[in-house]
Amino acid sequence: MGYIKEPAGIDFVVDSTPLTIEDRTKISEIIAYYKATGRKKILATTTRRTKIKTKIVVT
């Protein structure tokens, strides 16, 4: 993977979406399961998809 240079006069800003409390607890459960068993937990497919928003600021 290479390094992406910003063009002159343009700032790339990555705005991550914050995790909900429900998402945090699911992640914690998965990590705890992996540490206890050494196996990956099989997850049900989710129907919700979140969009990643990107902002390009021209200065």
C-alpha positions, 0 to 999 in steps of 0.5 A, a space after each residue: 500500500 502506498 502513501 497518497 499525497 494531497 494535491 496542492 490546495 486540497 485537504 483530505 479529511 476522513 470522518 469516521 462514524 462513531 460506534 454505538 454502544 450495541 456495536 461496542 458490546 458486540 465487538 467486545 464479545 467477539 474479542 472475548 470469544 476469540 481469546 477464550 477459544 482461539 477461533 473466530 466467531 461466526 456472525 450473522 449477516 447484517 442488513 444495516 449498512 453504513 456509508 463512509 462519508 468523506 470530505 474534501 476541503 479545498 483551501 
